[in-house]
Amino acid sequence: MVYPPLSPAKLSRLKAELALAPRAIREDALQEAWVAHLSGDDPISAIRSLRSREYRYRQRKVASLSDDEAVEELSMLLYQEARPSNRGVPGVGRSRRFPVRYDVLNGGEGPGATD
């Protein structure tokens, strides 16, 4: 990834904000940061506003779905967020902090299922 030219302190804050963004929108967040930098705005606040915009969009999307569709969408969102962000380092990432509850979301199937 090519980051906007910022001071080292701001660059580390920008990387931290990108790490908080969902994996699906990280490239979009970096583009928003570039556009904000080139227009003279704060790139970090641009990433924050994109994250909150995306969060509101997902909340509206899930709220408008039927029960079966909502369970499927939530299952996919939880799966995407539960994947470890540091590839190649076992046990590092969000997978332990936010485990996917397969027993609830997948009708008792998967590694978290109880009989």
C-alpha positions in Angstrom: 0.0 0.0 0.0 1.2 3.5 -0.8 0.3 5.9 2.0 0.0 9.7 1.7 3.1 11.6 2.6 2.5 12.4 6.3 4.6 13.0 9.4 5.7 9.7 11.2 3.2 10.3 14.0 0.3 11.0 11.6 1.3 8.0 9.5 1.2 5.7 12.4 -2.3 7.0 13.4 -3.4 6.5 9.8 -2.2 2.9 9.8 -4.0 2.3 13.1 -7.3 3.7 11.6 -6.8 1.5 8.5 -6.4 -1.5 10.8 -9.7 -0.7 12.4 -11.5 -0.6 9.1 -13.2 -3.8 8.0 -11.1 -5.8 5.6 -13.6 -5.3 2.7 -13.2 -1.5 2.7 -9.5 -1.0 3.5 -8.6 -0.2 0.0 -11.5 2.3 -0.3 -10.4 3.8 3.0 -6.9 4.3 1.7 -8.3 6.0 -1.4 -10.4 8.2 0.8 -7.3 9.1 2.7 -5.5 10.1 -0.5 -8.4 12.2 -1.8 -8.6 14.0 1.6 -4.8 14.6 1.6 -4.8 16.0 -1.9 -7.8 18.2 -1.2 -6.1 19.6 2.0 -8.4 17.7 4.5 -7.4 15.4 7.3 -6.9 11.8 5.9 -7.5 10.3 9.3 -10.9 11.9 9.7 -11.8 10.8 6.2 -11.1 7.2 7.1 -13.2 7.6 10.3 -16.1 9.0 8.4 -15.9 6.2 5.8 -15.9 3.6 8.6 -19.0 5.1 10.2 -20.7 5.5 6.9 -20.1 1.9 6.1 -21.2 0.8 9.6 -24.5 2.7 9.2 -25.0 1.2 5.7 -24.5 -2.3 7.1 -26.9 -1.7 9.9 -29.6 -0.5 7.5 -28.9 -3.4 5.2 -29.2 -6.0 7.9 -32.3 -4.3 9.4 -34.1 -4.5 6.0 -33.5 -8.2 5.4 -35.8 -11.1 6.4 -34.8 -13.3 9.3 -33.1 -16.0 7.2 -31.3 -13.4 5.1 -30.2 -11.4 8.2 -28.7 -14.5 9.9 -26.8 -15.3 6.7 -25.5 -11.7 6.3 -24.5 -11.5 10.0 -22.8 -14.9 9.7 -20.8 -13.6 6.8 -19.9 -10.3 8.5 -18.8 -12.1 11.7 -16.7 -14.6 9.6 -15.0 -11.7 7.8 -14.2 -9.9 11.0 -13.1 -13.1 12.8 -10.4 -14.0 10.4 -6.9 -13.2 11.7 -5.5 -10.0 10.3 -1.9 -11.1 10.6 -1.4 -13.8 8.1 1.4 -16.3 8.8 1.3 -15.7 12.6 -0.9 -18.4 14.2 -3.2 -17.2 17.0 -2.7 -13.5 16.3 -5.6 -11.3 15.2 -9.2 -10.9 16.0 -10.2 -14.6 15.9 -9.8 -15.2 19.6 -11.4 -11.9 20.6 -14.5 -12.3 18.4 -15.1 -16.0 17.8 -17.8 -17.0 15.3 -20.7 -18.8 17.1 -21.4 -21.6 14.6 -23.8 -23.3 16.9 -26.2 -20.3 16.7 -25.6 -19.0 13.2 -25.3 -22.3 11.3 -27.9 -24.4 13.0 -25.5 -26.5 15.1 -23.0 -27.2 12.4 -19.3 -26.3 12.5 -16.5 -26.4 15.0 -18.5 -24.6 17.8 -21.5 -26.9 17.6 -22.8 -28.6 20.6 -24.8 -31.8 20.6 
